[in-house]
Amino acid sequence: MQVLSNCELAVGLVKHTKKMDDGDYKFLLKLDSKYNFLLNKKNEKKTGGYLVVEIVPKDQDSKKLDLPKSGDKVMVWGAWVTDKPKGWHEIHPAWKVVIQ
């Protein structure tokens, strides 16, 4: 990962949430237009224009881990990074996710 910013806010609609093999949770976020600067060309080509967001459960209070569902409007704060192997931008890890 290449860190672009230690903390950024992203707001948008969740496409789906998936538990990864490493225990993290991943979802795609259709950003409100104000936050499109968080995307790059690889997001457009490989993720359909969505921002990838990963939640690392050990960074969260597991008793209060409220995962978003498809269609939820969320506010996400976390490290804005480039996933070097894939080339797209992500929020990884997400420090805080608020379902609106």
MOPAC internal coordinates of N, CA, C and O (Angstrom, degrees):
PM7 1SCF
backbone

  N    0.0000 0     0.00 0     0.00 0    0    0    0
  C    1.4444 1     0.00 0     0.00 0    1    0    0
  C    1.5302 1   109.67 1     0.00 0    2    1    0
  O    1.2310 1   121.64 1   -38.73 1    3    2    1
  N    1.3125 1   114.46 1   141.27 1    3    2    1
  C    1.4590 1   120.68 1   172.19 1    5    3    2
  C    1.5207 1   106.98 1  -111.74 1    6    5    3
  O    1.2310 1   120.24 1   -59.35 1    7    6    5
  N    1.3195 1   117.14 1   120.65 1    7    6    5
  C    1.4630 1   121.48 1  -178.01 1    9    7    6
  C    1.5246 1   109.25 1   -78.52 1   10    9    7
  O    1.2310 1   120.95 1   -55.95 1   11   10    9
  N    1.3340 1   115.79 1   124.05 1   11   10    9
  C    1.4601 1   122.39 1   176.90 1   13   11   10
  C    1.5231 1   110.43 1   -95.33 1   14   13   11
  O    1.2310 1   120.86 1   145.92 1   15   14   13
  N    1.3366 1   115.96 1   -34.08 1   15   14   13
  C    1.4680 1   122.72 1   177.93 1   17   15   14
  C    1.5218 1   107.60 1  -157.87 1   18   17   15
  O    1.2310 1   120.51 1   -41.55 1   19   18   17
  N    1.3321 1   116.63 1   138.45 1   19   18   17
  C    1.4649 1   120.25 1  -179.65 1   21   19   18
  C    1.5173 1   112.93 1   -66.79 1   22   21   19
  O    1.2310 1   120.26 1   150.98 1   23   22   21
  N    1.3357 1   117.11 1   -29.02 1   23   22   21
  C    1.4673 1   119.23 1  -179.90 1   25   23   22
  C    1.5210 1   110.25 1  -152.31 1   26   25   23
  O    1.2310 1   120.87 1   -57.31 1   27   26   25
  N    1.3164 1   115.94 1   122.69 1   27   26   25
  C    1.4653 1   122.96 1   175.94 1   29   27   26
  C    1.5197 1   108.63 1  -132.04 1   30   29   27
  O    1.2310 1   121.18 1   -25.08 1   31   30   29
  N    1.3114 1   115.34 1   154.92 1   31   30   29
  C    1.4611 1   123.11 1   174.00 1   33   31   30
  C    1.5211 1   108.22 1  -102.20 1   34   33   31
  O    1.2310 1   120.87 1   -44.29 1   35   34   33
  N    1.3264 1   115.94 1   135.71 1   35   34   33
  C    1.4659 1   122.26 1   173.43 1   37   35   34
  C    1.5220 1   107.50 1  -131.25 1   38   37   35
  O    1.2310 1   120.68 1   -41.77 1   39   38   37
  N    1.3329 1   116.30 1   138.23 1   39   38   37
  C    1.4619 1   121.53 1  -179.77 1   41   39   38
  C    1.5188 1   108.17 1  -130.27 1   42   41   39
  O    1.2310 1   121.00 1   -45.16 1   43   42   41
  N    1.3349 1   115.69 1   134.84 1   43   42   41
  C    1.4555 1   119.24 1   178.43 1   45   43   42
  C    1.5096 1   112.45 1   176.01 1   46   45   43
  O    1.2310 1   121.49 1    14.06 1   47   46   45
  N    1.3429 1   114.75 1  -165.94 1   47   46   45
  C    1.4632 1   122.48 1  -178.20 1   49   47   46
  C    1.5236 1   110.27 1  -104.95 1   50   49   47
  O    1.2310 1   121.10 1   -43.77 1   51   50   49
  N    1.3235 1   115.50 1   136.23 1   51   50   49
  C    1.4594 1   122.45 1  -179.37 1   53   51   50
  C    1.5209 1   109.90 1   -78.13 1   54   53   51
  O    1.2310 1   120.67 1   -45.32 1   55   54   53
  N    1.3422 1   116.32 1   134.68 1   55   54   53
  C    1.4615 1   120.38 1   175.76 1   57   55   54
  C    1.5223 1   110.49 1   -87.60 1   58   57   55
  O    1.2310 1   119.80 1   127.27 1   59   58   57
  N    1.3194 1   117.98 1   -52.73 1   59   58   57
  C    1.4660 1   121.73 1   176.48 1   61   59   58
  C    1.5157 1   108.74 1  -162.63 1   62   61   59
  O    1.2310 1   120.74 1   -20.58 1   63   62   61
  N    1.3178 1   116.18 1   159.42 1   63   62   61
  C    1.4643 1   122.38 1   178.15 1   65   63   62
  C    1.5196 1   108.26 1  -119.81 1   66   65   63
  O    1.2310 1   120.99 1   -42.57 1   67   66   65
  N    1.3245 1   115.71 1   137.43 1   67   66   65
  C    1.4637 1   120.86 1  -176.44 1   69   67   66
  C    1.5276 1   109.16 1  -137.89 1   70   69   67
  O    1.2310 1   120.61 1   -42.89 1   71   70   69
  N    1.3312 1   116.43 1   137.11 1   71   70   69
  C    1.4627 1   120.43 1   173.60 1   73   71   70
  C    1.5234 1   107.76 1   -85.23 1   74   73   71
  O    1.2310 1   120.93 1   -51.21 1   75   74   73
  N    1.3260 1   115.82 1   128.79 1   75   74   73
  C    1.4568 1   121.57 1  -178.32 1   77   75   74
  C    1.5303 1   109.97 1   -89.41 1   78   77   75
  O    1.2310 1   120.75 1   -16.00 1   79   78   77
  N    1.3248 1   116.17 1   164.00 1   79   78   77
  C    1.4655 1   121.66 1   179.88 1   81   79   78
  C    1.5292 1   112.86 1   -59.27 1   82   81   79
  O    1.2310 1   120.51 1   151.13 1   83   82   81
  N    1.3462 1   116.62 1   -28.87 1   83   82   81
  C    1.4690 1   120.06 1  -179.10 1   85   83   82
  C    1.5303 1   112.80 1   -85.00 1   86   85   83
  O    1.2310 1   120.28 1  -177.93 1   87   86   85
  N    1.3481 1   117.07 1     2.07 1   87   86   85
  C    1.4610 1   121.11 1   178.84 1   89   87   86
  C    1.5170 1   114.36 1    94.63 1   90   89   87
  O    1.2310 1   120.12 1   168.27 1   91   90   89
  N    1.3401 1   117.38 1   -11.73 1   91   90   89
  C    1.4619 1   120.65 1   176.26 1   93   91   90
  C    1.5246 1   109.50 1   -72.03 1   94   93   91
  O    1.2310 1   121.01 1   -18.98 1   95   94   93
  N    1.3289 1   115.67 1   161.02 1   95   94   93
  C    1.4586 1   121.72 1   173.94 1   97   95   94
  C    1.5155 1   107.95 1  -112.20 1   98   97   95
  O    1.2310 1   120.91 1   -44.92 1   99   98   97
  N    1.3199 1   115.86 1   135.08 1   99   98   97
  C    1.4581 1   122.20 1  -176.75 1  101   99   98
  C    1.5166 1   108.73 1  -123.62 1  102  101   99
  O    1.2310 1   120.85 1   -41.06 1  103  102  101
  N    1.3352 1   115.97 1   138.94 1  103  102  101
  C    1.4580 1   119.18 1   170.72 1  105  103  102
  C    1.5177 1   109.70 1  -144.26 1  106  105  103
  O    1.2310 1   121.46 1   -20.03 1  107  106  105
  N    1.3145 1   114.81 1   159.97 1  107  106  105
  C    1.4568 1   121.93 1   177.04 1  109  107  106
  C    1.5152 1   108.19 1  -100.45 1  110  109  107
  O    1.2310 1   121.07 1   -38.20 1  111  110  109
  N    1.3276 1   115.56 1   141.80 1  111  110  109
  C    1.4574 1   121.47 1  -176.18 1  113  111  110
  C    1.5173 1   109.93 1  -123.89 1  114  113  111
  O    1.2310 1   120.73 1   -59.80 1  115  114  113
  N    1.3424 1   116.22 1   120.20 1  115  114  113
  C    1.4660 1   121.83 1   173.02 1  117  115  114
  C    1.5153 1   106.03 1   -84.06 1  118  117  115
  O    1.2310 1   121.13 1   -75.50 1  119  118  117
  N    1.3124 1   115.44 1   104.50 1  119  118  117
  C    1.4553 1   121.02 1  -171.45 1  121  119  118
  C    1.5196 1   113.40 1   -70.17 1  122  121  119
  O    1.2310 1   120.90 1   -35.81 1  123  122  121
  N    1.3340 1   115.89 1   144.19 1  123  122  121
  C    1.4578 1   120.42 1   164.41 1  125  123  122
  C    1.5256 1   105.78 1   -60.46 1  126  125  123
  O    1.2310 1   119.83 1   -35.43 1  127  126  125
  N    1.3282 1   117.93 1   144.57 1  127  126  125
  C    1.4658 1   121.91 1  -171.46 1  129  127  126
  C    1.5282 1   113.28 1   -54.82 1  130  129  127
  O    1.2310 1   119.97 1   149.38 1  131  130  129
  N    1.3031 1   117.65 1   -30.62 1  131  130  129
  C    1.4681 1   122.37 1   179.45 1  133  131  130
  C    1.5367 1   111.96 1   -59.08 1  134  133  131
  O    1.2310 1   120.29 1   156.12 1  135  134  133
  N    1.3312 1   117.05 1   -23.88 1  135  134  133
  C    1.4656 1   122.03 1  -174.88 1  137  135  134
  C    1.5295 1   113.33 1  -105.85 1  138  137  135
  O    1.2310 1   120.07 1  -170.97 1  139  138  137
  N    1.3307 1   117.48 1     9.03 1  139  138  137
  C    1.4671 1   120.50 1  -178.57 1  141  139  138
  C    1.5253 1   113.52 1   -62.47 1  142  141  139
  O    1.2310 1   120.20 1   162.53 1  143  142  141
  N    1.3417 1   117.23 1   -17.47 1  143  142  141
  C    1.4671 1   119.95 1   177.56 1  145  143  142
  C    1.5332 1   111.50 1   -63.04 1  146  145  143
  O    1.2310 1   120.16 1   163.22 1  147  146  145
  N    1.3351 1   117.30 1   -16.78 1  147  146  145
  C    1.4639 1   121.44 1   180.00 1  149  147  146
  C    1.5338 1   112.40 1   -75.63 1  150  149  147
  O    1.2310 1   120.26 1   168.63 1  151  150  149
  N    1.3290 1   117.10 1   -11.37 1  151  150  149
  C    1.4657 1   122.25 1  -178.26 1  153  151  150
  C    1.5245 1   110.88 1   -94.36 1  154  153  151
  O    1.2310 1   121.08 1   -20.39 1  155  154  153
  N    1.3216 1   115.55 1   159.61 1  155  154  153
  C    1.4625 1   120.59 1   170.34 1  157  155  154
  C    1.5326 1   108.68 1  -130.47 1  158  157  155
  O    1.2310 1   120.27 1     4.18 1  159  158  157
  N    1.3162 1   117.10 1  -175.82 1  159  158  157
  C    1.4716 1   120.48 1  -177.11 1  161  159  158
  C    1.5219 1   112.62 1   -63.98 1  162  161  159
  O    1.2310 1   120.18 1   148.45 1  163  162  161
  N    1.3335 1   117.26 1   -31.55 1  163  162  161
  C    1.4725 1   120.25 1   178.19 1  165  163  162
  C    1.5256 1   110.56 1   -67.27 1  166  165  163
  O    1.2310 1   119.86 1   144.86 1  167  166  165
  N    1.3381 1   117.87 1   -35.14 1  167  166  165
  C    1.4647 1   119.68 1   174.16 1  169  167  166
  C    1.5277 1   109.57 1   -61.43 1  170  169  167
  O    1.2310 1   120.60 1   138.07 1  171  170  169
  N    1.3154 1   116.45 1   -41.93 1  171  170  169
  C    1.4649 1   120.05 1  -179.64 1  173  171  170
  C    1.5284 1   110.64 1   -63.46 1  174  173  171
  O    1.2310 1   120.19 1   135.43 1  175  174  173
  N    1.3360 1   117.24 1   -44.57 1  175  174  173
  C    1.4647 1   121.51 1  -175.60 1  177  175  174
  C    1.5243 1   113.82 1   -78.60 1  178  177  175
  O    1.2310 1   120.12 1   139.12 1  179  178  177
  N    1.3456 1   117.37 1   -40.88 1  179  178  177
  C    1.4638 1   120.30 1  -169.67 1  181  179  178
  C    1.5257 1   115.20 1  -102.59 1  182  181  179
  O    1.2310 1   119.79 1   158.64 1  183  182  181
  N    1.3429 1   118.00 1   -21.36 1  183  182  181
  C    1.4702 1   119.32 1  -178.49 1  185  183  182
  C    1.5224 1   111.99 1  -118.98 1  186  185  183
  O    1.2310 1   120.52 1  -171.98 1  187  186  185
  N    1.3265 1   116.61 1     8.02 1  187  186  185
  C    1.4560 1   119.64 1   179.73 1  189  187  186
  C    1.5180 1   113.54 1    71.99 1  190  189  187
  O    1.2310 1   120.40 1  -157.68 1  191  190  189
  N    1.3321 1   116.84 1    22.32 1  191  190  189
  C    1.4587 1   120.87 1   179.02 1  193  191  190
  C    1.5180 1   114.04 1    87.57 1  194  193  191
  O    1.2310 1   120.59 1  -167.36 1  195  194  193
  N    1.3157 1   116.49 1    12.64 1  195  194  193
  C    1.4695 1   121.14 1   178.24 1  197  195  194
  C    1.5235 1   110.22 1   -96.41 1  198  197  195
  O    1.2310 1   121.00 1   -28.43 1  199  198  197
  N    1.3407 1   115.70 1   151.57 1  199  198  197
  C    1.4532 1   121.82 1   171.29 1  201  199  198
  C    1.5186 1   108.21 1   -89.83 1  202  201  199
  O    1.2310 1   120.23 1   -48.36 1  203  202  201
  N    1.3161 1   117.16 1   131.64 1  203  202  201
  C    1.4624 1   122.44 1   176.96 1  205  203  202
  C    1.5280 1   107.83 1   -82.59 1  206  205  203
  O    1.2310 1   120.62 1   -47.28 1  207  206  205
  N    1.3378 1   116.42 1   132.72 1  207  206  205
  C    1.4679 1   122.00 1   178.08 1  209  207  206
  C    1.5227 1   107.77 1  -126.09 1  210  209  207
  O    1.2310 1   120.63 1   -48.17 1  211  210  209
  N    1.3398 1   116.40 1   131.83 1  211  210  209
  C    1.4678 1   120.41 1   176.77 1  213  211  210
  C    1.5206 1   110.27 1  -122.98 1  214  213  211
  O    1.2310 1   121.85 1   -48.87 1  215  214  213
  N    1.3296 1   114.06 1   131.13 1  215  214  213
  C    1.4597 1   122.39 1   175.41 1  217  215  214
  C    1.5228 1   107.27 1  -104.06 1  218  217  215
  O    1.2310 1   120.66 1   -52.37 1  219  218  217
  N    1.3251 1   116.34 1   127.63 1  219  218  217
  C    1.4621 1   121.96 1   176.10 1  221  219  218
  C    1.5291 1   106.39 1   -99.69 1  222  221  219
  O    1.2310 1   119.77 1   -72.91 1  223  222  221
  N    1.3492 1   118.05 1   107.09 1  223  222  221
  C    1.4630 1   120.43 1  -174.03 1  225  223  222
  C    1.5206 1   114.78 1   -53.97 1  226  225  223
  O    1.2310 1   119.60 1   144.47 1  227  226  225
  N    1.3289 1   118.37 1   -35.53 1  227  226  225
  C    1.4663 1   119.22 1  -178.28 1  229  227  226
  C    1.5286 1   111.70 1   -67.16 1  230  229  227
  O    1.2310 1   119.87 1   163.82 1  231  230  229
  N    1.3471 1   117.86 1   -16.18 1  231  230  229
  C    1.4649 1   121.76 1   175.55 1  233  231  230
  C    1.5266 1   111.75 1   -83.98 1  234  233  231
  O    1.2310 1   120.01 1   171.92 1  235  234  233
  N    1.3240 1   117.59 1    -8.08 1  235  234  233
  C    1.4621 1   122.79 1  -173.64 1  237  235  234
  C    1.5234 1   110.09 1  -111.92 1  238  237  235
  O    1.2310 1   121.03 1   -16.11 1  239  238  237
  N    1.3249 1   115.64 1   163.89 1  239  238  237
  C    1.4603 1   121.09 1   169.54 1  241  239  238
  C    1.5226 1   105.56 1   -80.00 1  242  241  239
  O    1.2310 1   120.50 1   -76.11 1  243  242  241
  N    1.3327 1   116.65 1   103.89 1  243  242  241
  C    1.4669 1   120.83 1  -172.04 1  245  243  242
  C    1.5255 1   112.86 1   -60.54 1  246  245  243
  O    1.2310 1   119.75 1   157.31 1  247  246  245
  N    1.3233 1   118.07 1   -22.69 1  247  246  245
  C    1.4671 1   120.58 1   177.67 1  249  247  246
  C    1.5233 1   110.94 1   -71.63 1  250  249  247
  O    1.2310 1   120.76 1   158.56 1  251  250  249
  N    1.3280 1   116.15 1   -21.44 1  251  250  249
  C    1.4644 1   120.67 1  -176.09 1  253  251  250
  C    1.5239 1   112.46 1  -116.48 1  254  253  251
  O    1.2310 1   119.76 1  -167.57 1  255  254  253
  N    1.3216 1   118.05 1    12.43 1  255  254  253
  C    1.4597 1   121.23 1  -177.99 1  257  255  254
  C    1.5228 1   109.08 1   -71.04 1  258  257  255
  O    1.2310 1   121.13 1   -75.32 1  259  258  257
  N    1.3125 1   115.44 1   104.68 1  259  258  257
  C    1.4553 1   122.86 1  -177.50 1  261  259  258
  C    1.5229 1   107.56 1  -108.18 1  262  261  259
  O    1.2310 1   120.24 1   -80.08 1  263  262  261
  N    1.3227 1   117.14 1    99.92 1  263  262  261
  C    1.4612 1   121.08 1  -176.27 1  265  263  262
  C    1.5177 1   111.07 1   -77.50 1  266  265  263
  O    1.2310 1   120.56 1   -43.45 1  267  266  265
  N    1.3377 1   116.53 1   136.55 1  267  266  265
  C    1.4583 1   119.16 1   176.65 1  269  267  266
  C    1.5255 1   111.09 1   -72.81 1  270  269  267
  O    1.2310 1   121.48 1   -23.98 1  271  270  269
  N    1.3264 1   114.77 1   156.02 1  271  270  269
  C    1.4655 1   121.95 1   177.96 1  273  271  270
  C    1.5249 1   109.07 1  -115.11 1  274  273  271
  O    1.2310 1   120.71 1   -16.12 1  275  274  273
  N    1.3184 1   116.26 1   163.88 1  275  274  273
  C    1.4635 1   120.92 1   176.93 1  277  275  274
  C    1.5156 1   110.06 1   -51.74 1  278  277  275
  O    1.2310 1   121.35 1   -47.52 1  279  278  277
  N    1.3261 1   115.02 1   132.48 1  279  278  277
  C    1.4551 1   120.93 1   178.54 1  281  279  278
  C    1.5161 1   114.32 1    92.55 1  282  281  279
  O    1.2310 1   119.84 1   165.82 1  283  282  281
  N    1.3384 1   117.91 1   -14.18 1  283  282  281
  C    1.4668 1   120.46 1   177.97 1  285  283  282
  C    1.5223 1   110.36 1   -68.57 1  286  285  283
  O    1.2310 1   121.03 1   -40.53 1  287  286  285
  N    1.3229 1   115.64 1   139.47 1  287  286  285
  C    1.4685 1   121.61 1   171.13 1  289  287  286
  C    1.5234 1   106.17 1   -89.24 1  290  289  287
  O    1.2310 1   120.55 1   -52.85 1  291  290  289
  N    1.3400 1   116.55 1   127.15 1  291  290  289
  C    1.4601 1   120.15 1  -176.68 1  293  291  290
  C    1.5250 1   111.82 1  -132.26 1  294  293  291
  O    1.2310 1   122.27 1   -23.79 1  295  294  293
  N    1.3216 1   113.25 1   156.21 1  295  294  293
  C    1.4579 1   123.01 1   167.79 1  297  295  294
  C    1.5274 1   105.17 1  -112.84 1  298  297  295
  O    1.2310 1   120.49 1   -49.50 1  299  298  297
  N    1.3289 1   116.67 1   130.50 1  299  298  297
  C    1.4637 1   122.08 1  -176.68 1  301  299  298
  C    1.5264 1   108.75 1  -126.98 1  302  301  299
  O    1.2310 1   120.97 1   -47.72 1  303  302  301
  N    1.3357 1   115.74 1   132.28 1  303  302  301
  C    1.4556 1   121.85 1   172.80 1  305  303  302
  C    1.5141 1   107.93 1  -117.65 1  306  305  303
  O    1.2310 1   120.66 1   -42.49 1  307  306  305
  N    1.3271 1   116.35 1   137.51 1  307  306  305
  C    1.4534 1   119.06 1   177.77 1  309  307  306
  C    1.5117 1   111.93 1   175.74 1  310  309  307
  O    1.2310 1   121.37 1     4.18 1  311  310  309
  N    1.3261 1   114.98 1  -175.82 1  311  310  309
  C    1.4591 1   121.34 1   179.01 1  313  311  310
  C    1.5324 1   108.90 1   -74.40 1  314  313  311
  O    1.2310 1   121.25 1   -50.42 1  315  314  313
  N    1.3207 1   115.21 1   129.58 1  315  314  313
  C    1.4702 1   121.73 1   177.05 1  317  315  314
  C    1.5224 1   106.36 1   -93.79 1  318  317  315
  O    1.2310 1   120.72 1   -61.21 1  319  318  317
  N    1.3186 1   116.24 1   118.79 1  319  318  317
  C    1.4621 1   121.18 1  -173.03 1  321  319  318
  C    1.5239 1   111.06 1  -134.94 1  322  321  319
  O    1.2310 1   121.59 1   -17.17 1  323  322  321
  N    1.3265 1   114.57 1   162.83 1  323  322  321
  C    1.4584 1   121.51 1   167.04 1  325  323  322
  C    1.5179 1   107.06 1  -102.41 1  326  325  323
  O    1.2310 1   120.57 1   -54.88 1  327  326  325
  N    1.3240 1   116.52 1   125.12 1  327  326  325
  C    1.4639 1   121.67 1   173.67 1  329  327  326
  C    1.5231 1   105.58 1   -76.43 1  330  329  327
  O    1.2310 1   120.41 1   -78.16 1  331  330  329
  N    1.3200 1   116.82 1   101.84 1  331  330  329
  C    1.4721 1   120.65 1  -172.10 1  333  331  330
  C    1.5242 1   114.20 1   -56.71 1  334  333  331
  O    1.2310 1   118.89 1   134.39 1  335  334  333
  N    1.3430 1   119.72 1   -45.61 1  335  334  333
  C    1.4676 1   117.07 1  -179.70 1  337  335  334
  C    1.5319 1   112.99 1   -62.48 1  338  337  335
  O    1.2310 1   120.34 1   143.72 1  339  338  337
  N    1.3279 1   116.96 1   -36.28 1  339  338  337
  C    1.4673 1   119.77 1  -175.59 1  341  339  338
  C    1.5217 1   112.54 1   -95.78 1  342  341  339
  O    1.2310 1   120.38 1   153.15 1  343  342  341
  N    1.3291 1   116.88 1   -26.85 1  343  342  341
  C    1.4535 1   120.96 1   175.90 1  345  343  342
  C    1.5140 1   115.79 1    91.13 1  346  345  343
  O    1.2310 1   119.77 1   167.63 1  347  346  345
  N    1.3266 1   118.04 1   -12.37 1  347  346  345
  C    1.4665 1   118.89 1  -178.18 1  349  347  346
  C    1.5224 1   111.21 1   -87.46 1  350  349  347
  O    1.2310 1   121.55 1   -13.52 1  351  350  349
  N    1.3371 1   114.63 1   166.48 1  351  350  349
  C    1.4578 1   121.03 1   176.85 1  353  351  350
  C    1.5221 1   109.82 1   -90.82 1  354  353  351
  O    1.2310 1   121.31 1   -31.42 1  355  354  353
  N    1.3372 1   115.10 1   148.58 1  355  354  353
  C    1.4662 1   122.69 1  -179.41 1  357  355  354
  C    1.5230 1   109.86 1  -142.31 1  358  357  355
  O    1.2310 1   121.21 1   -16.94 1  359  358  357
  N    1.3160 1   115.30 1   163.06 1  359  358  357
  C    1.4576 1   122.10 1   159.51 1  361  359  358
  C    1.5240 1   103.77 1  -102.03 1  362  361  359
  O    1.2310 1   120.92 1   -68.85 1  363  362  361
  N    1.3430 1   115.85 1   111.15 1  363  362  361
  C    1.4740 1   120.51 1  -173.80 1  365  363  362
  C    1.5211 1   109.82 1  -157.48 1  366  365  363
  O    1.2310 1   119.54 1   -70.29 1  367  366  365
  N    1.2940 1   118.48 1   109.71 1  367  366  365
  C    1.4591 1   126.11 1     1.92 1  369  367  366
  C    1.5247 1   111.45 1   -86.66 1  370  369  367
  O    1.2310 1   121.73 1   -22.49 1  371  370  369
  N    1.3260 1   114.29 1   157.51 1  371  370  369
  C    1.4652 1   120.36 1   171.91 1  373  371  370
  C    1.5228 1   107.05 1   -82.48 1  374  373  371
  O    1.2310 1   120.39 1   -58.36 1  375  374  373
  N    1.3276 1   116.86 1   121.64 1  375  374  373
  C    1.4664 1   120.98 1  -179.67 1  377  375  374
  C    1.5198 1   111.05 1   -78.33 1  378  377  375
  O    1.2310 1   121.40 1   143.24 1  379  378  377
  N    1.3503 1   114.93 1   -36.76 1  379  378  377
  C    1.4697 1   119.62 1  -175.87 1  381  379  378
  C    1.5182 1   108.84 1  -148.30 1  382  381  379
  O    1.2310 1   120.95 1   -44.38 1  383  382  381
  N    1.3317 1   115.79 1   135.62 1  383  382  381
  C    1.4646 1   122.26 1   175.93 1  385  383  382
  C    1.5220 1   107.13 1  -127.95 1  386  385  383
  O    1.2310 1   120.87 1   -57.59 1  387  386  385
  N    1.3329 1   115.95 1   122.41 1  387  386  385
  C    1.4631 1   121.17 1   179.13 1  389  387  386
  C    1.5198 1   108.15 1  -115.49 1  390  389  387
  O    1.2310 1   121.03 1   -59.09 1  391  390  389
  N    1.3304 1   115.64 1   120.91 1  391  390  389
  C    1.4648 1   121.07 1   176.53 1  393  391  390
  C    1.5186 1   107.32 1   -85.04 1  394  393  391
  O    1.2310 1   120.60 1   -54.91 1  395  394  393
  N    1.3294 1   116.45 1   125.09 1  395  394  393
  C    1.4682 1   120.87 1  -176.84 1  397  395  394
  C    1.5026 1   111.87 1   -89.34 1  398  397  395
  O    1.2310 1   120.10 1   180.00 1  399  398  397

